[in-house]
């Protein structure tokens, strides 16, 4: 997950610092911050569902099932698609911004963008740790985690595509 989100987030940050300033530019930067917050929330939702599955298995002796967590990856994938659309809105505008405006915008939004990125990275790391804990529950749990990781990779694919562009 780290290999996807760090490049994607760095890519998105470069757009915000380099090229947004009024429609819009302030609005576009805020859209980026909101999008990152949404992705953070979605990662948190997936993490919560994994924790619920762990709890159900350890406390209630239920079979380990990550179906709800797997279903929750759909929202993350949709957010990635939204990020691609946002990039499409930012790209034509960023070339028109004066260097002084870019610097002013970078200064104005740096802290909020950094916090949004840090929150996303922290949530991703927490999910990774939760998945490691889930794998300790046995072979069936490992199989479920593999399924979830596959879905997470699919959900992250729009972000990965952004990082490659």
DRENGU-249881 format. One record per residue (C-alpha): residue number from 1; residue in one letter; x, y, z. Coordinates in pm, whole numbers. Last residue first. Example, Ala and Ser with C-alpha at 12.3 -4.5 7.8 and 13.67 -1.06 7.14 Angstrom:
<rs>
{resi:2; resn:s; u:1367; v:-106; w:714};
{resi:1; resn:a; u:1230; v:-450; w:780};
</rs>
This chain:
<rs>
{resi:165; resn:x; u:135; v:988; w:-1507};
{resi:164; resn:x; u:262; v:693; w:-1301};
{resi:163; resn:x; u:144; v:831; w:-967};
{resi:162; resn:x; u:-201; v:894; w:-1106};
{resi:161; resn:x; u:-225; v:533; w:-1224};
{resi:160; resn:x; u:-126; v:419; w:-875};
{resi:159; resn:x; u:-408; v:625; w:-728};
{resi:158; resn:x; u:-654; v:465; w:-970};
{resi:157; resn:x; u:-510; v:121; w:-880};
{resi:156; resn:x; u:-560; v:166; w:-506};
{resi:155; resn:x; u:-897; v:-7; w:-506};
{resi:154; resn:x; u:-755; v:-297; w:-709};
{resi:153; resn:x; u:-465; v:-333; w:-466};
{resi:152; resn:x; u:-709; v:-314; w:-178};
{resi:151; resn:x; u:-915; v:-590; w:-339};
{resi:150; resn:x; u:-608; v:-814; w:-361};
{resi:149; resn:x; u:-514; v:-727; w:-3};
{resi:148; resn:x; u:-864; v:-826; w:105};
{resi:147; resn:x; u:-841; v:-1165; w:-64};
{resi:146; resn:x; u:-496; v:-1223; w:88};
{resi:145; resn:x; u:-636; v:-1128; w:429};
{resi:144; resn:x; u:-912; v:-1386; w:388};
{resi:143; resn:x; u:-657; v:-1655; w:308};
{resi:142; resn:x; u:-446; v:-1555; w:608};
{resi:141; resn:x; u:-754; v:-1575; w:829};
{resi:140; resn:x; u:-823; v:-1929; w:711};
{resi:139; resn:x; u:-460; v:-2023; w:781};
{resi:138; resn:x; u:-456; v:-1895; w:1137};
{resi:137; resn:x; u:-539; v:-1602; w:1361};
{resi:136; resn:x; u:-194; v:-1448; w:1317};
{resi:135; resn:x; u:-296; v:-1314; w:977};
{resi:134; resn:x; u:-540; v:-1080; w:1150};
{resi:133; resn:x; u:-259; v:-913; w:1342};
{resi:132; resn:x; u:-71; v:-847; w:1019};
{resi:131; resn:x; u:-391; v:-706; w:870};
{resi:130; resn:x; u:-429; v:-473; w:1169};
{resi:129; resn:x; u:-71; v:-354; w:1119};
{resi:128; resn:x; u:-137; v:-273; w:751};
{resi:127; resn:x; u:-457; v:-93; w:845};
{resi:126; resn:x; u:-266; v:119; w:1097};
{resi:125; resn:x; u:-6; v:203; w:835};
{resi:124; resn:x; u:-278; v:312; w:592};
{resi:123; resn:x; u:-439; v:526; w:859};
{resi:122; resn:x; u:-106; v:689; w:937};
{resi:121; resn:x; u:-36; v:755; w:569};
{resi:120; resn:x; u:-380; v:911; w:523};
{resi:119; resn:x; u:-340; v:1128; w:832};
{resi:118; resn:x; u:7; v:1237; w:716};
{resi:117; resn:x; u:-128; v:1332; w:372};
{resi:116; resn:x; u:-412; v:1537; w:520};
{resi:115; resn:x; u:-171; v:1699; w:766};
{resi:114; resn:x; u:75; v:1790; w:491};
{resi:113; resn:x; u:-204; v:1931; w:279};
{resi:112; resn:x; u:-333; v:2141; w:568};
{resi:111; resn:x; u:14; v:2267; w:658};
{resi:110; resn:x; u:114; v:2350; w:300};
{resi:109; resn:x; u:-206; v:2531; w:210};
{resi:108; resn:x; u:-116; v:2899; w:245};
{resi:107; resn:x; u:256; v:2862; w:179};
{resi:106; resn:x; u:200; v:2657; w:-134};
{resi:105; resn:x; u:-67; v:2900; w:-247};
{resi:104; resn:x; u:166; v:3196; w:-205};
{resi:103; resn:x; u:447; v:3016; w:-386};
{resi:102; resn:x; u:220; v:2923; w:-675};
{resi:101; resn:x; u:93; v:3280; w:-693};
{resi:100; resn:x; u:450; v:3410; w:-719};
{resi:99; resn:x; u:524; v:3155; w:-991};
{resi:98; resn:x; u:230; v:3274; w:-1199};
{resi:97; resn:x; u:-49; v:3023; w:-1261};
{resi:96; resn:x; u:-151; v:2938; w:-1618};
{resi:95; resn:x; u:16; v:2598; w:-1633};
{resi:94; resn:x; u:-182; v:2480; w:-1329};
{resi:93; resn:x; u:-518; v:2540; w:-1493};
{resi:92; resn:x; u:-508; v:2273; w:-1764};
{resi:91; resn:x; u:-390; v:2002; w:-1521};
{resi:90; resn:x; u:-620; v:2079; w:-1228};
{resi:89; resn:x; u:-952; v:1966; w:-1375};
{resi:88; resn:x; u:-808; v:1642; w:-1512};
{resi:87; resn:x; u:-634; v:1583; w:-1181};
{resi:86; resn:x; u:-973; v:1614; w:-1016};
{resi:85; resn:x; u:-1111; v:1345; w:-1244};
{resi:84; resn:x; u:-824; v:1114; w:-1149};
{resi:83; resn:x; u:-881; v:1184; w:-782};
{resi:82; resn:x; u:-1250; v:1103; w:-826};
{resi:81; resn:x; u:-1151; v:764; w:-970};
{resi:80; resn:x; u:-936; v:708; w:-662};
{resi:79; resn:x; u:-1233; v:799; w:-443};
{resi:78; resn:x; u:-1437; v:538; w:-628};
{resi:77; resn:x; u:-1167; v:278; w:-555};
{resi:76; resn:x; u:-1179; v:368; w:-186};
{resi:75; resn:x; u:-1556; v:331; w:-185};
{resi:74; resn:x; u:-1530; v:-15; w:-342};
{resi:73; resn:x; u:-1280; v:-123; w:-76};
{resi:72; resn:x; u:-1568; v:-137; w:173};
{resi:71; resn:x; u:-1696; v:-458; w:14};
{resi:70; resn:x; u:-1370; v:-631; w:105};
{resi:69; resn:x; u:-1401; v:-508; w:462};
{resi:68; resn:x; u:-1757; v:-640; w:481};
{resi:67; resn:x; u:-1652; v:-980; w:342};
{resi:66; resn:x; u:-1357; v:-1008; w:580};
{resi:65; resn:x; u:-1474; v:-1326; w:752};
{resi:64; resn:x; u:-1292; v:-1514; w:1027};
{resi:63; resn:x; u:-1524; v:-1792; w:1142};
{resi:62; resn:x; u:-1701; v:-1708; w:1467};
{resi:61; resn:x; u:-1540; v:-1799; w:1801};
{resi:60; resn:x; u:-1732; v:-1519; w:1971};
{resi:59; resn:x; u:-1441; v:-1339; w:2132};
{resi:58; resn:x; u:-1146; v:-1416; w:1904};
{resi:57; resn:x; u:-1331; v:-1454; w:1575};
{resi:56; resn:x; u:-1581; v:-1175; w:1627};
{resi:55; resn:x; u:-1302; v:-946; w:1751};
{resi:54; resn:x; u:-1085; v:-1016; w:1448};
{resi:53; resn:x; u:-1381; v:-952; w:1217};
{resi:52; resn:x; u:-1456; v:-624; w:1394};
{resi:51; resn:x; u:-1090; v:-523; w:1360};
{resi:50; resn:x; u:-1108; v:-592; w:987};
{resi:49; resn:x; u:-1425; v:-384; w:963};
{resi:48; resn:x; u:-1261; v:-100; w:1152};
{resi:47; resn:x; u:-961; v:-107; w:916};
{resi:46; resn:x; u:-1186; v:-87; w:612};
{resi:45; resn:x; u:-1366; v:209; w:766};
{resi:44; resn:x; u:-1036; v:376; w:853};
{resi:43; resn:x; u:-917; v:335; w:495};
{resi:42; resn:x; u:-1242; v:497; w:384};
{resi:41; resn:x; u:-1193; v:783; w:628};
{resi:40; resn:x; u:-841; v:844; w:501};
{resi:39; resn:x; u:-963; v:834; w:140};
{resi:38; resn:x; u:-1225; v:1095; w:231};
{resi:37; resn:x; u:-964; v:1313; w:400};
{resi:36; resn:x; u:-747; v:1291; w:89};
{resi:35; resn:x; u:-1042; v:1394; w:-125};
{resi:34; resn:x; u:-1123; v:1682; w:108};
{resi:33; resn:x; u:-766; v:1810; w:87};
{resi:32; resn:x; u:-773; v:1778; w:-291};
{resi:31; resn:x; u:-1106; v:1957; w:-312};
{resi:30; resn:x; u:-963; v:2233; w:-91};
{resi:29; resn:x; u:-681; v:2273; w:-342};
{resi:28; resn:x; u:-934; v:2287; w:-623};
{resi:27; resn:x; u:-1138; v:2549; w:-440};
{resi:26; resn:x; u:-833; v:2764; w:-376};
{resi:25; resn:x; u:-753; v:2736; w:-743};
{resi:24; resn:x; u:-1107; v:2760; w:-828};
{resi:23; resn:x; u:-1202; v:2892; w:-938};
{resi:22; resn:x; u:-856; v:3078; w:-749};
{resi:21; resn:x; u:-499; v:2940; w:-738};
{resi:20; resn:x; u:-391; v:2587; w:-828};
{resi:19; resn:x; u:-73; v:2487; w:-996};
{resi:18; resn:x; u:247; v:2398; w:-843};
{resi:17; resn:x; u:165; v:2340; w:-479};
{resi:16; resn:x; u:-159; v:2166; w:-550};
{resi:15; resn:x; u:-35; v:1968; w:-845};
{resi:14; resn:x; u:280; v:1859; w:-666};
{resi:13; resn:x; u:70; v:1748; w:-371};
{resi:12; resn:x; u:-127; v:1516; w:-600};
{resi:11; resn:x; u:190; v:1348; w:-722};
{resi:10; resn:x; u:327; v:1320; w:-371};
{resi:9; resn:x; u:-2; v:1164; w:-264};
{resi:8; resn:x; u:7; v:919; w:-552};
{resi:7; resn:x; u:373; v:834; w:-492};
{resi:6; resn:x; u:315; v:781; w:-118};
{resi:5; resn:x; u:-17; v:605; w:-166};
{resi:4; resn:x; u:89; v:334; w:-407};
{resi:3; resn:x; u:420; v:205; w:-275};
{resi:2; resn:x; u:285; v:236; w:78};
{resi:1; resn:x; u:0; v:0; w:0};
</rs>
